[in-house]
Amino acid sequence: MAGIYIHIPFCKQACNYCNFHFSTQTDYIEKMVQAIIIEIELQNNFFQKETTIQSIYFGGGTPSFIDINHILKILEKIYNTFTVTPKAEITIECNPDDLTEEYLTQLKQYTPINRLSIGIQSFFDEDLKFMHRAHNASEGKTAIQLAQKIGFNNITCDLIYGTPTLSNEQWKENILYLINHNIQHFSCYAITVEEKTILHHQIQKNIISEIDEQKIAEQFSILQDVCATHGYEQYEISNFCTNKQYAIHNTNYWKGSKYLGLGPSAHSFDGKNRYWNINNNALYIKQINHHQLAQSCETLSNIDMYNEYIMTKLRTIWGVDTNHIDKQFGNEFKKHFEFEIKSFIDNSWVVQNQNIYTLTNNGRLFCDYITENLFWVESE
């Protein structure tokens, strides 16, 4: 099984925390869609012939910002080029202000898209204004209600916590709104300060205060407690669901499956090599129109692949398997892992069940720190 990711690099406006590749200039939309279609042709041999596509994901940027006919053209080319399973998960990221009843009806009637990823972020206007979101709290609630009314029964929503404008009680209300409205899956991310973002500039200029790490830790704990109380499984650090409704696309990433990325800044992985497209719209279009892939490539070493395995699997409920490490990377890597993991077991951040190692609730808060200590670092 494999997945396809399509990066649609257009947004109405820049959120203050976002460091993804996007543009608010819409002049290139038509040319961008045509370039992505050409890139599909150029990548027709990326997967082995027997490989089937299990998931298709429109991300960005804001895919719901472009016309549905553009989405259809891309999907038609994918279906004509690759073997897509009949029950493939096909997701589109959406902003609430784009989800009118007319748009959702057309999406449901005329496309094979069967999953919506709605960028709610918060149900409080003060919080949304801080993040410089294009929608308001009312539009967020209406988008969910309309999507369910139209018949979308596979919906995931994004929430952000740790912002200075969000109290612990409001954070709990955000989570409970999704739970009480039968949202089966949601992703929750701590606000982060990335370089070259509006948020980074505001902090550097003392326009706003530094992000409170203690508040992030408190709200992460609230998130875990509320979800556990209501039967939502934290199957990955940031992802929660009921009834094992895991996101197929993201789960494939964490399990090391192959995926093809299309569009500027998109990444691909063929099991051994990592590829990334140029993150410039005009240059991407120009190169693709010359029937040349606009990408760079890195062949992963054994150490790279081991570190990536640790980084992705430790975040999940499936954990790290030392039998897999021994078979895939060698006994030396297994011994390294078993030695380095001991201290984290001793302080109850990691639990061992035979050959499987997973994070505890407390350990999940320190996932990045634990992972860094488990990496194999080449001696100079």
LUMGU-665398 format. One record per residue: residue in three letters; y, z, x of N, C-alpha, C, O, CB in turn. Coordinates in steps of 0.001 Angstrom, whole numbers, plus 500000, padded with zeros to 6 digits. Atoms other than C-alpha are relative to their C-alpha. Glycine has a CB too. Example, Ala and Ser with C-alpha at 12.3 -4.5 7.8 and 13.67 -1.06 7.14 Angstrom:
<recs>
ALA498810500000500890495500507800512300501200500000500900501181500665501936500027501246499008 SER498810499940499180498940507140513670501090500730499230502198500899499739500462498585500414 
</recs>
This chain:
<recs>
MET498799500000500836500000500000500000501256500000500874501243500508501995500003501223499053 ALA498761500074499238503570499355501114501183500005499036501012499912497821500026498733500900 GLY498802499955500823507154499516499892501072499054500501501054498629501657500541501402499950 ILE498852500834499650510305497411499864501269500745499590501381501243498470499919498590499304 TYR498710499382500264513814498839500119501082498928500094501096498142501042500279501168500996 ILE498894500957499995516905496774499244501306500771500038501590501567499142499946499059498756 HIS498727499292499865520284498018500462501120499156499401501422498065499885500298500326501489 ILE498860500653500652523148497041498158501262500722500474501534501834500020499870500032498414 PRO498949499261499281526244497892500261501380499978499337502383499688499988500126499448501375 PHE498714500027500693528951498150497607500176501251499147499231501713498507500117498740499127 CYS499665498833500813530680501114495936501412499847499441502233499112499989499879501304500830 LYS498649499989500566533713501679493710500959500729500933502088500289501149500002500662498607 GLN499162499207499119535046504322496074499129500810500934497925500932500710500931500915499198 ALA500739499249498985534025506439499065499917501468499616500945502111499407500661499847501380 CYS500184498554500155532544509891498431500329500660501338500121500056502390498530500350499538 ASN499480499411498762533899512359500980498917500337501019499207500453502209500775501243499680 TYR501090499586499106530480513268502442499154498828500492498299499013501357499110500997499295 CYS500942501116499809528912509789502594500215499285501334501330498896501682500137498998498855 ASN499945500782498760528064508129505910499061498798499947498748498203500978499647500882501198 PHE500822501197500153525854505373504493500881498762500138502100498830499979499263500001498631 HIS499240501245499870526864501767505058500335499448498615499443499192497805499203498952500825 PHE499557500569501271528924500470502144501397499429500172502063499653501183499975501064498869 SER498649500549500014532098498609501293500537500046498579499783499876497620500023498550500552 THR499362500080501323534570498804498412500565498606499754501121498340498688501120501053499873 GLN499578501393500152535417495118499003498885499206499326497782499106499863500365499372501379 THR501050500645500796533529493126496383499937498486500174499164497818499488500205500316498550 ASP499957501456499823534309489610497640498652499427500436498343498265500172501064499633501023 TYR501238500492499402530926489379499347498765500138499090497666499775499509499752500732501286 ILE501189499677500801528651490344496430499094498783499807497895498856500075500418500551498636 GLU500821501197500251527487486819495526499332499527501281498137499232501286500857498864499403 LYS500555500444498716527023485827499176498957500989500527497974500590501151501124499822501036 MET500953498984499543525249489119499904498661499848499294497609499920499931500561501408499764 VAL501237500180500760522706488579497135499230498781500503498012498837500667500306499854498497 GLN500650501205499492521992485064498387499408500232501390498335499718501707500996498839500041 ALA500512499699498660521591486373501944498734500852499924497787500621500677501073500722500834 ILE501198499164500163519102489037500809498816499148499558497692499365500010500256501132498974 ILE501068500906500452517094486316499039499476499165501174498270498951501296500515499068498865 ILE500433500750498807517039484265502260499214500907500935498217500489501524501219499393500744 GLU500717499064499124515994487371504210498572500235499506497656500391500313500755501341500084 ILE501352499858500554513023487774501855499128498836500470497974499030500852500041500060498442 GLU500735501171499507511972484235502786499638500156501480498514499872501894500833498721499794 LEU500223499847498567512366485001506482498957501073500312498300501032501353501304500338500691 GLN500915498885499778510264488152506097498693499849499231497989500834499011500668501295499611 ASN501176500185500865507452486603504055498691500389500674497695500636499995499915498563499551 ASN501213499612499281504921487438506787500077501412500573499282501773501441499730499020501115 PHE499847498641499455506095491005507428498749500835499750498305501573500630501226500697499380 PHE501220499266500338503060492458505650498786499090500184498902497866500125500064500540498544 GLN501242500766500014499451491388506041499766499480498587500226500076497613498795500866500484 LYS500163500665501291498341489098503235499363500896498944499672500785497758499169498759500170 GLU500687499155500979496117491733501642500822501214499581500417501962498690498680500458500561 THR499154498855500318498936494292501543500659499822498639501217498765498344501066500199501084 THR499346500046501308500182495094498058501219500919500002501231501961500658499010500406498874 ILE498762499233500082503653496376497235499878501002498858499691500632497698501231499064499793 GLN500158498919500967503482499727495482501340500513499469501408501119498399499230501140500629 SER498686499517500439507194500470495277501097499048500464501025498460501543500268501427500537 ILE498781500765499679510519498622495218501170500912499671501234501499498591500083498621499190 TYR498915499028500176513698500617495659501343499357500326501568498910501450499772501244500892 PHE498634500475499798517297499455495196500878501205500326501109502062499472500533499235498736 GLY499143498907499581519524501814497193501334499479500503501631498290500388499319500829501075 GLY498695500465499533522959501723498720500807501084500658500275502009501272500779499430498868 GLY499334500808500991525770501858498238499685500416498560499110501473498303499631498577500202 THR500246499754501425525600501663494469499444498742499352500218497887498922501299500452499281 PRO500587501210500594523130499055493145500432499747498559500533498594498139498505500093500049 SER499585500191501396524235499681489543501395499418499898501849499079498805499943501316499249 PHE498647500555499958527669498424490612499993498478499878500990497884499467500696500413501291 ILE500050501462500058526480494799490792499326499550498709498667500339498032499251499428501226 ASP500492500554501257525485492529487914498474500031499943497801499848500958500504498566499818 ILE501450499956500181521975492839486481499347498680500398498221498673500897499658500334498549 ASN500562501302499613521456489100487051499755499922501505498810499266501945500938498866499566 HIS500215499961498551521834489719490793498723500769500332497940500361501189501209500642500710 ILE501219499199499806519148492398490631498774499180499637497764499212500339500047501295499151 LEU501119500830500459516899490017488714499642498915501006498463498660501250500334499363498660 LYS500249501058499019517296487236491283499232500541501207498309499899501709501326499371500457 ILE500678499385498853516245489578494091498561500358499634497638500104500408500762501261500475 LEU501345499627500431513275490897492118499107498777499833497939498798500221500062500780498694 GLU500779501227500185512150487388491192499514499458501337498370499019501456500835498936499273 LYS500386500488498678512151486388494860498930500894500621498001500394501257501226499925500921 ILE501003499076499473510196489507495833498642499739499356497623499669500044500430501460499764 TYR501264500224500715507566488879493145499368498663500378498144498535500376500231500054498488 ASN500519501317499621507236485234494225499552499944501458498873499003501870501053498939499755 THR500292500011498568506880486177497892498885500966500377498072500667501251501245500339500782 PHE500978498966499663504745489331497952499108500313498797499409499910497673500712501279500485 THR500882499555501072501892490800495916500430501385499550500250502367500270498518500004500458 VAL499515498736500545503375493522493729498993500520498982498595499786498078501404499829499351 THR500972499433500926500983495860491921500587500067498593501790500281498443499559501401500467 PRO499495499997501381501257495754488105500735501279499620501671501241498821498861499789499045 LYS499381498722500340502196499447487951500927500490501106501100501695501286498929501044499722 ALA499106499624498903504610499386490890501175500827499487501705500576498404500514498748500727 GLU498803499220500308507377501980490863501211499195500457501342498883501641499962501416500690 ILE498814500810499672510654500031490716501235500804499610501514501016498430499976498601499259 THR498893499054500179513724502221491163501338499345500291501453498506501185499812501218500901 ILE498629500395499685517443501563491006500878501238500019500868502031499078500535498960498977 GLU499025498923499933520063504042492177501200499644499128501671498507499137500437500261501466 CYS498911500247500946522841504420489608501047501097500085500724502260500327499459499899498569 ASN498942499028500227526189506116489267500171500189498496500094499212497751501336499545500664 PRO499899499747501447526686507764485855501018499135499290500788498722498153500341501427499763 ASP498954500772500668529882505839485128499614498540499784500284497832499032501273500068500801 ASP500484501366500224527933502549485342499031499910498827498786498824498302499329499477501253 LEU501100500011500968525311503594482790500498500028498561500363501027497854499081501183500243 THR499636500166501400526749502343479542498745499678499196497711499328499764501072498885499829 GLU501145500317500853524441501823476579499612498530500154498429498192500166500318500319498525 GLU500270501430499838524787498054477011499267499723501311498292498971501335501309499201499951 TYR500618500220498692523907498168480719498553500490499997497658499788500466500805500715501106 LEU501350499435500015520882500420480175499059499178499122497891498991499462500038501449499509 THR500817500830500890519633498279477282499566498717500695498406498315500601500772499666498717 GLN500334501229499263519792495128479408499019500284501132498094499509501373501274499349500564 LEU500888499609498902518130496906482319498577500204499477497606499806500120500514501294500687 LYS501309499717500601515290498011480032499336498733499476498130498551499641500146501013498867 GLN500566501187500655514839494680478221499698498860500954498718498140500767500937499511498944 TYR500070501225499207515290492142480985499504500170501438499333499179502149501334499382500034 THR500474499803498633514092493734484224498724500837500003498446501547499036501087500676500860 PRO501198499154499884510838495337485425500316501393500541499398502168500811498976499328500902 ILE499633498681499479512796498379486647499517501086499044499804501045497847501534500105500209 ASN500590498951500841510993501475485385500371501410500425499839502388499900498513499868500004 ARG499589498669499537512694504315487233501478499980500374501940499089501087499138500459501212 LEU498582499870499687516327505426487426500213501180500934499646502255500737500836500168498714 SER499568498908499130517791507486490242501499500167499781502296499361500261499658499716501525 ILE498613499813500414521056508888488885500704500991500925500251502123501099500067500488498540 GLY499242499156499072523620510289491322500916500964499275502132500773499255500812499143500945 ILE499225499010500753524743513265489255500872500836500935502084500927500740499063500915499192 GLN499393499129498974525616515572492213500473501341499449500246502373500080501172499291500647 SER499581498737500621527156518188489887500423499732498558500799498615498201501167500665500804 PHE499516500092501373527995518878486252501322500746499831501688501121498717498955500554499032 PHE498720499301500055531313520538487136501084499109500608500957498643501741499921501368500746 ASP498954500939499593534506518478487383500675500387501311500988499515502122501038499897498919 GLU499349499568498766536060520591490148499153499610501213499677499201502249500242501526499981 ASP500930500356498929532994519977492282500003498491500245500015498041501391498579500481499658 LEU499997501461499888532989516237491562501300499488500624501289498531501398499797499365498620 LYS498718500389499399536677515975492447499997500298501493500495499505502292501172500735499312 PHE500089499663498574536018517767495742499210498936500750499588498548501856499345501384500193 MET500856500990499347533274515236496554500547498578499891499996497645500477498613500052499405 HIS499368501306500225535544512351495464499031499030499310498921497860499677500486499401501341 ARG500911500831500774532967511082492989500789499175498978501881499565498565498932500872499294 ALA499307500894500931533884508222490633499829500433498546500579499983497680499493498578500171 HIS500255499596501382532482509927487515500421501448499783500725502174500729498514499818499647 ASN499721498604500326533192513175485694498754500656499408497736499997499199501190500106499016 ALA501162499234500458530875515885484378499456499470498672498243499373498485500367501476499857 SER500417500512501299530810514506480840499216498699500137498216498498499449501212499785499107 GLU500702501275499781529778511051482084498603500227500575497673499484500264500812499097500945 GLY501314499686499450526922512614484041499012500389498910497877499912498896500111501119501018 LYS500864499559501105525496514298480946499698498840499043498567498681498582500664501164499229 THR500188501132500904526029511205478797499022498982500585498206498418499856501345499328499705 ALA500891500969499355524238508983481332498538500397499825497694499550499533500335499875501495 ILE501376499516500174521102511130481156499552499812498556498452499320498306499886501490500405 GLN500352500101501415521139511226477356499790498545499578498847498237498849501090500643499137 LEU500123501413500346521688507462477050498727499393500602498020498638499934501235499225500483 ALA501188500542499336518945506641479559498736500406499265497831499591499087499934500470501457 GLN501165499541500747516446508752477650499937499358498615498856499026498129500023501520499870 LYS499938500647501315517596507290474324499500498557500071498786498102499177501438500031499455 ILE500397501400499841517074503725475621498515499869500304497925498812500080500814499343501108 GLY501449500030499765513531504638476672499569500135501449498400499910501762499454498747499472 PHE500393499742498613513622505394480399499399501405500075500100502401499895501226499855500979 ASN500666498702499941511069508162480798499612500410501419498918501405501623498772499979499132 ASN500208499638498594510929508157484591501384500018500658501887498996501125499010498982500736 ILE498633499833499504514272509533485764500012501070501090499403502129500945500972500382498842 THR499727498986498996515250511327488935501505500123500152502230499140499996499323499652501358 CYS498570499764499819518655512881489569500247500683501338499424501464501816500566500855498844 ASP499578499341498765520470513914492735501010501091499681501889500916498838500600498980500993 LEU499023498927500060522316517219493052500384500392501423499581500263502348499443501222499213 ILE499525499531498697524402518558495948500459501446499860501160501801498912501158499097500540 TYR499608498589500025524845522245496745500700500379501310500656499641502294498762500906499766 GLY499320499506498809526867524282499229501465499608500096502134499959501067499293499513501201 THR498585500386499968530256522781498365500869501232499726500431502146499027500295498873498957 PRO499136498835500188533212525216498443500372500262498548500732501384498191501247499831500799 THR499582499874501406533920524578494747498870500430499073499102500644497883500565498687499514 LEU501168499717500840530405525422493500499536501445500192499104501823501281498848499021500328 SER500479498615499935529553529051492706498484500026499841497880499044499410500678500874498906 ASN501449499860500156525986530338492738499584499861498538498552499264498232499534501350500550 GLU500331500082501421526042530669488964500099498557499500499260498108498720500929500913499180 GLN499876501420500370527281527091488540498851499185500558498339498287499890501329499426500497 TRP501126500702499395524599525884490926498738500187499156497994499236498919499764500499501439 LYS501154499722500859521956527563488781500104499205498697499103498687498200499898501516499699 GLU499797500773501238523473525900485690499688498520500224499105497871499355501454500163499491 ASN500298501404499697523246522482487373498501499740499960498044498774499348500561499616501375 ILE501463500159499953519528522928488035499409500123498606498571499317498203499362501048500940 LEU500568499745501329518809524317484581500338498884499014499567498616498093500505501337499460 TYR499673501115500893520624521434482890498939498909500114498490498375499100501402499426500328 LEU501033501024499810518130518986484410498670500448499436497977499678498771499845499663501476 ILE501278499481500492515165521199483618499980500023498475499003499601497856499739501414500555 ASN499940499878501463516289521838480025500087498645499308499828498551498108501192500851499598 HIS499939501342500583516795518094479482498830499123500467498902497895500446501329499331500364 ASN501286500666499715513280517213480647500091498926501078499425497894500989499459499380498738 ILE499996500878498835514196515500483904498811500391500865498740501514501363501354500098500802 GLN501279499679499365510793515280485581500090500128501515499218500726502145498988498951499653 HIS499890500031498542512039514820489135501471500086500392502316499436499777499347498710500585 PHE498647500015499462515170515681491073499999500332501493499094500982502016500886500990499237 SER499824499790498569516402515746494656501280500793500209502315500479499620500044498645500775 CYS498861499116499784518752518448495918500309500078501496499438500387502309499721501413499421 TYR499608500077498596520698518166499158501184500928500276502115501026499476500355498550500384 ALA498856499197499561522969520567501008501105499076500477500838498057501114499593500992501126 ILE498864500774499509526450519221501669499989500042501536499868501110502135501354500557499426 THR500005500057498541526560518055505275501264499274500471501815498421499775498713499285500531 VAL498788500588499436529463517106507491499589498984501052499164499343502150500938501093500608 GLU500346501083499085528840513734509107501268499404500601502299499306499936499180498909499275 GLU498844500605499345531170512141511622500429498716499283499612498020498681499681499702501474 LYS499401501204500582533473509365510402499964499997498474500046498941497846499290498773500521 THR499894499890501460533420510665506823501332500650499644501983501263500490498810500822499408 ILE498769499361500473536377511813504737499900501512500171500865502161500574500273499640498516 LEU500201498555499896534900515331504704500203500477501442500836501506501679498589500381499506 HIS499841499640498588534726515421508504501480499984500389501958500877501089499195499030500903 HIS498563500106499711538351514285508723500764501178499389501648501748500028500563498662499462 GLN499300498904500680539472516916506202499797501323500724500722502130500820499521500121498553 ILE500276498759499270537795519704508161500703499993501353501259501009501770498481500191500190 GLN499353500112498696539124518447511503501508500245499895502121500805500804499733498618500607 LYS498560499850500208542657518417510074500361501314499293501515501541498930500526498825499194 ASN499802498701500670542197521895508507500523499861498577501196500751498057500961500852500800 ILE499632500196501404542764520422505058499091500853499114499528501407498105499901498496499602 ILE500942499109500669539647522261503898499271500821501064499303500489502249498987499194499116 SER500701499118499074537558525041505449498655499418500404498144498490499776499806501375499378 GLU501348500368499588534305524654507325499012500312498868499240501218498066499600500748501304 ILE501048499750500991531185524463505150499325501332500316499026501621501474498955498839499981 ASP500571498660499862529700527942504575498466499911500046497823499662499026500463500917498826 GLU501453500103499843526140527956505963499262501102499242498149500885498764499628500055501479 GLN500620498911500743525390531323504348499894499635498517498893499929497865500804501305500179 LYS500018500432501399526298529889500954498899498962499782498205498996498766501376499420499590 ILE501060501001500096523976526931501589498643500676499938497796500296499129500058499028501189 ALA501280499283499983521124529318502388499756500714498671498641500699498150499966501014501158 GLU500128499298501286521796531357499228499645499022498885498775499301498060501307500745499654 GLN500237500954501082521878528282497011498665499283500164498065498871499171501131498980499940 PHE501344500539499784518729526872498607498957500966499447497974500540498838499748499737501506 SER500916498988500533516981530148497730500018500019498477498971500146497842500362501383500542 ILE499875500076501461518316529964494158499220498791499484498493498888498495501498499909499572 LEU500704501232500376516990526390493940498492500222499975497827499849499009500350498861500972 GLN501444499750499932513503527454495020499545500936498886498521500693498247499626500591501362 ASP500390499007501007513417530453492666500026499417498590499090499613497815500922501214500073 VAL499874500567501349514647528585489574498896498974499752498278498965498687501394499348499808 CYS501016501035500175512284525662490134498603500591499871497810500141499044500040499025501162 ALA501320499360500074509266527890490737499810500675498648498725500619498071499827501030501138 THR500072499315501294510050529885487589499699499031498869499022499391497906501304500734499716 HIS500147500978501073510101526708485492498922498953500296498873497911499642501323499311499755 GLY501159500856499762507018525074486991500282498710500734499520497751500614499375499676498727 TYR499687501184499196508707522558489294499486500208501421499754501233502048501535499716500006 GLU500616499915498685506850521885492516500935499446501072501440498331500945498667499248500014 GLN499205500459498856508804521641495773499042499277500952498508499868501891500741501210500727 TYR501009500723499224506636518910497234500536499456501309499773498981502151499443498871499188 GLU499324500344498751509171518090499966501268500837500035501741501272498985500315498445500107 ILE498875499079499854512120520081501313501052499818498908501527500805498345500641499817501357 SER498893500273500919514646518400498998499555499490498641500400499201497793500924499005500612 ASN500484500682501203512405517088496201499099500882499153498220501578499662499257498743500381 PHE500678499142500954511069518780493082499526499167498814500199498220498406500927501142499533 CYS500499500747501159508934517554490185499039500850499187498555501884499647499308498702500446 THR501034499401500836506673518548487322498818499044499909498965497833500078500549500337498586 ASN501205500785500280503120517368486682499684498950501067499243497843500758500145499319498672 LYS500349500876498868502690515815490147500698498634499947500166497652500463498495499790500038 GLN499285501274500099505271513107489387500825499747501263502053499672501238500912499987498754 TYR499361500235498707506000512492493037500640498605500031500135497663499420498970500149501149 ALA499379501309499788508372509679493996499116499189500935498929499557502094501445500142500582 ILE500923500804499194506025506964495236500695499440501229500137499465502326499412498857499166 HIS499298500653498885508633505249497406500231500975501149499867500692502290501344499421499525 ASN499716499026498948509749508339499306498735500607500579498664500878501778500888501095499466 THR501262499436499515506226509725499524499345499061501002498734499517501969499041500277498829 ASN500535500960499041505157506528501267500689500127501361500043499989502399500156498577499464 TYR499288499759498744507868507158503880499378501183500733499049501098501916501505500257499739 TRP500475498766499386506617510682504498498545499900500463498117500628501359500148501147499025 LYS501401500163499614503019509520504734499799498893501026498667498583501397499161499713498780 GLY500091500982498927503827506834507292499563498620499574499069497854500402499078500485501017 SER500377501335500473503180503769505116501020498966500504502126499314500918499912499970498440 LYS499110501074499577504694500405505996501052499741498915500792499892497721499194498708500302 TYR498982500379500969507959499374504394500938498975500624501178498971501831500786501237499513 LEU499074501050499602510341496442504564501371500303499434501520500527498233499509498616499530 GLY498632499773500435514089496980504436500789498706499996500767497956500971500679501024500890 LEU499212501225500158516361494200503182501461500350499794501782501346499146499480499156498819 GLY498578499758500137520135493968503395500572500676501236499821501188502066500270500842498775 PRO499361499416498814522671495234505949499699501491500126499749502234499146501512499780499947 SER500309498607499620521749498541507680498617500469499561498232501596499871501032500924499415 ALA501324499595500465518286498584506064499025500105501173499124499356502146499469499005498952 HIS501018499779498979515352499848508152498629499557499492498355499571498292499966501481500415 SER501372500404500313511753498607508281499046500669500981499443501091502067499845498450500051 PHE501031499414499140508493499951509718498684499285499719498250499196498571499863501548499761 ASP501251500742500184505294497984510308498777500755500512497699500180500664500092498666500699 GLY501096499189499498503155500838511585500097500285501488499498501240501984498705499327499709 LYS499846499835498552504150500471515225501442499777500442501908500386501405499077499037500742 ASN498634500370499619507650499009515342501004500431498930500731500372497732500098498483500236 ARG498902499642500877510913500229513865501068498912500122501446498520501226500577501415500355 TYR498979501041500026513480497622512817501209500521499224501067501317498296499448498684499363 TRP498812499654500775517063498030511657500966498824499994501243498214501027500685501264500572 ASN499062501111500170519470495445510291501409500403500413501767501580500379499998499516498549 ILE498617499772499610523045495097511477500772500607498827500554500229497676500662498681500467 ASN499266499330501085525457497321509514501412499442499845502395500180499782500067501510500258 ASN498735500704500218528196494742509083499730498881498998498932497981499262500594499433501353 ASN500296500944501085528300492741505847500218498547500410499348497703500197500857500317498791 ALA499665501382499650530002489616507187499048499449501071498587498311500971501456499915500494 LEU500896500460498931527865489415510345498572499849499502497856498934499910500037500970501181 TYR501342500107500591524681490068508364499864498677499245498895497943499438499720501198499045 ILE500045501229500799525470487217505957500019498769500905499263497821500693501184499953499011 LYS499883501150499091526467484860508769498685499723500718498249498574500796501111500241501026 GLN501231500195499242523288485437510772498847499576499106498069498693499465499636501269500741 ILE501067500356500943520958485289507766500173498554499538499186497833499393499998500962498780 ASN499755501381500436522601482036506639499627498984501074499427497806500777501463499823499618 HIS500512500850498927521623480625510026498476500145500153497881499694501131500700500345501325 HIS501440499771500046518057481647509126499493500755501234498461500434501824499271498674499872 GLN500377499094498920517957484324511790500061501429499471501026501806498806500931499821501245 LEU499992498610500429517000487935511125501101500753500738501252500625501953498624500660500246 ALA498866499265499427519994490204511692499563501419500337500087502385499784501210500019499020 GLN500596498692499762517994493052513182499720500255501472499672499338502292498725500133499215 SER500466499553498701517065495035516257498638500650499809498261501006498693501013500987500664 CYS501372499492500095513586496347517080499725501007501114500191500855502243498984498839500067 GLU500466499024499020512091499343518833498501500204499797498059500500498687500778501356499868 THR501429499709500064508382499681519632499806501475500295500207501962501352499187499115501001 LEU500160498558499860507412503309519132498883500338500986497794499766500927499712500636498639 SER501019499511499069505556505057521939499106501003499284499377501383498145500652500645501257 ASN500884498986500564502723507497521322500769501288499732500550501955498721498817500270500942 ILE499184498797500177505211510329521797500939499847498803501087500772498004500811500294501278 ASP499119500266501142507658508751519338499253500169498676499752500789497737500586498580500097 MET500766499967501248504947508390516716499513501413499680499455501813498517498806499044500086 TYR500384498596500218503727511956517231501191500778499440501054501485498442499498500653501328 ASN498814499270500448507266513336516858500388499616498573500802500465497783501170499737500947 GLU499663500443501344507854511232513770499007500546498975499381500893497855500035498474499939 TYR501018499418500883504585512430512260500341501454499691500279501875498536498595499903500642 ILE499634498598500194505649516045512774501229500105499102501260500915498176500265500687501356 MET498726499947500722509152515392511428499821499709498511500440500362497670500989499007500605 THR500154500387501403507982513746508213498995500880499247499256501288498116499566498551499915 LYS501056499294500733504786515623507344500277501485499812499871502068498808498694499833500713 LEU499742498567500132506018519165507995500924500285498822500925501397498293500608500554501291 ARG499079499830501127508645518634505275499268500058498654499855500450497645501014498862499984 THR500712500193501263505939518114502649498932501057499752498574501824500646499367498635499976 ILE501089499085500342503282520112500826498682499591500652497746500386500726499829500065498491 TRP501238500463499372500659517977502585499881500474501438498779500537501983499922498487499953 GLY499993499352498709501663519430505928499478499165501159499189497976501024499221501215499912 VAL500469500624498760500563518631509461498514500287500167498067501426500037500804500518501232 ASP501459499915499855496866517950510063499660499844501484499872498781502067499268498899499130 THR500318500076498571495677518789513584498814499079500284498687498563501394499707501388500539 ASN501078500985499813492555516677513077500587498593500155500122497787500961499006500040498802 HIS499316501296499887494867513707512542500692499876501356500636498824501993501031499825498858 ILE499330500036498693496879514621515641498995499696501102499252498863501970500716501340500286 ASP501030500193498974493707514795517734499491498560500005499335497948501062498831500970499773 LYS500552501354500117492391511474516437501032498928500326500716497942500991499460499776498597 GLN498982501035499889495672509555516410500754500034501328501101498987501874500973500133498870 PHE499134499878498828497547510929519435499308500588501225499770500401502350501180500842499657 GLY500736499449498873495008512779521569499994501516500012500856502162499416500577499491501284 ASN500207498557499984493796516303522297501157500752500645501437501893500277498721500323500725 GLU498874499351499328496751517077524570501126500292499012501781501331499097500519499121501150 PHE498968499801501018499129516649521628499583501101499027500408501897498580500271498686499237 LYS500511498955500897496923518826519442500197501384500618500642502312499943498504499765499688 LYS499842498709499314496945521636522037501474500395500060501819501563499880499407499934501429 HIS498560499742499972500722521308522378500467500540498650501192501532498595500778498714500364 PHE499585499578501337501194521626518612499487501406499704500250502259499249499490499009498936 GLU500595498695500325498817524584518240500652501131500787500767502252500291498496499981500277 PHE499322498977499199500573526447521052501403500273499464501797501429499308500072499568501474 GLU498607499849500428504112525824519810500128500569498589501132501206498271500704498664500068 ILE499916499571501400503322526602516151499716501491499822500043502065498783499029499196499156 LYS500457498609500142501968530120516850501111500954499602500931501775498702499385500471501289 SER498906499059500282505325531916516832500507499854498572500946500832497968501153499785500984 PHE499513500222501363506263530345513501498999500500498956499379500838497835500286498511499778 ILE501008499376500868502987531513511960500202501514500020500118502176498985498544499626500460 ASP499829498552499843503626535007513314501189500537499211501138501656498702500169500344501465 ASN498840499506500759507047535248511660500024499490498561501043499570497875501285499594500698 SER500212500394501408505707533815508368500859498834499550501202498739498371500271501168499103 TRP499313501227500369507609530522508477499020498856499774499347497868499117501003499620501072 VAL501052501010500135504388528508508658498700500698499614498413501800500083499824499184501326 VAL501315499474500371500996529085507048498935498989500401499123497783500245499925500309498471 GLN501114500852499582497707527719508381498841500131499026498416501239498699499543500359501425 ASN501206500036500832494837526690506119499015499058500677499052497845500466500318499536498520 GLN500911500761499152492057525559508463500819499097500935501530499604501802499008499155499135 ASN499293500900499087493496522446510152501336499496499449501971498636500060499122498823500322 ILE498751500428500635496511522042507817501065501087500146500816502261499871499767499670498504 TYR498887499075499795499884523638508606501159499587499093501611498443499125500445500022501499 THR498888500276500913502626523898505980501057501093500108500776502199500569499495499883498545 LEU498900499038499975505984525636505688499919500953498815499507500562497723501346499273500000 THR499826499053501096506465528767503622501387499781499395502171498979499903499823501482500492 ASN498670500117500606509480529147501326501094500343501008502105499644501088500111500914498771 ASN499009499634498991511369530925504109500052498950501114501125498624501623499679501388500589 GLY500067500996498944510204528365506643500739498719499654501282498055500537498573499687500309 ARG499330501232500417511637525502504608501494500034500314502104498992500553499791499767498508 LEU498584499868499677515126526847505244500272499659501464501381499263501824500482501415499694 PHE499844500234498558514523526431508993499181498803500475498775498739501636499591501245500783 CYS500880501129499700512587523171508872500455499229501242499641498927502114499936499059498806 ASP499509500797498871514814521287511327499790500730501326499390500128502323501487499670499813 TYR500172499198498780514705524112513871498532500039500417498212499870501594500528501436499786 ILE501434499950499698510915524424513625499525498658500546498811498592501546499189500383498741 THR500416501345499589510434520675513907500406499691501433499604499183502217500594498957499065 GLU499513500263498642512574520412517037499154500712501050498929500184502139501458500434500131 ASN500808499235499051510457523083518702498567499503500104497851499854501042499995501447499610 LEU501356500547499987507251521226517861499946498619500656498869498126500993499456499919498579 PHE499968501333499385508390517899519307499429500018501416499505501019502128501433499465500027 TRP500417500219498616506844516585522481501192499371500732501634498274500392498705499076500085 VAL498844500469499249509696516194524961499532499578501382498940500364502123501104501099500091 GLU500409500497498688509092514028527987500786500708501103502007500844501021500203498471500089 SER499349499347498872509814515834531246500741498960500841500256497845501037498965500765500863 GLU499183500937499229512545514234533347499475499848501437500046499095502226501465500469500019 
</recs>
